[in-house]
Amino acid sequence: MEHLNKVLTALSATLLLLAPLIMATDPDPLQDFCVADLNGKPSVNGHPCQPPAAAGDEFLFSTKIASGGDPLANPNGSNVTELDVNEWSGLNTLGVSMNRVDFAPGGTNPPHIHPRATEVGIVIRGELLVGIIGSLDSGNRYYSKVVRAGGTFVIPRGLMHFQFNVGKEAATMVVSFNSQNPGIVFVPLTLFGSSPPIPTPVLIKALRVDAEVVELLKSKFTGGY
């Protein structure tokens, strides 16, 4: 019994020491603002800070997503206007960012993952089919809903998802993230447009298709989106 008590005591002490590490996410800011010096080398908590006197007050405001780009400028029929820390230096260390996405009729924001953030969005105009695919824990369950103007949705961190304009008119959504740099992994581009490319035999085995299919898909994604 005495030996068991010593083990439990040691285990409890270890858990207490590890608790801050287990519960931690992004470090909390230690100042009101840390306007990013984008010329500096990023650290764990973001970019280094500009001197307060050099920052002014414009870092608190942005009109970047007041207008969007041309959704017909790429084969997806959608255009993403990013507003992360690289586009809005005032977000540095605050753990938030936003995107605006404009869709042509039939346009899609292809299946992708944000490895570092949960996403919450609102449809500003039009009708978007929002699809979310659960992990293997859920049996890869597919969740979907047509979200219309004024409707909102949430994408849990790390889950694959997409949006598709099912309406006859253009559509727009605005999404926000609980990270200043949420990251993005486009599934088709990752599989077939990586640099250097994933070996074809790997994809043949994983996708259970012929080499000709793999090579065709690789040719579609050479050079990115």
Secondary structure by P-SEA (a helix, b strand, c coil): caaaaaaaaaaaaaaaaacccccccccccccccccccccccccccccccccccccccccccccccccccccccccccccccccccccccccccccccbbbbbbcccccccbbbbccbbbbbbbcccccbbbbbbccccccbbbbbbccccccccccccccccccccccbbbbbbbbbccccccccccccccccccccccaaaaaaaacccaaaaaaaaaaccccc
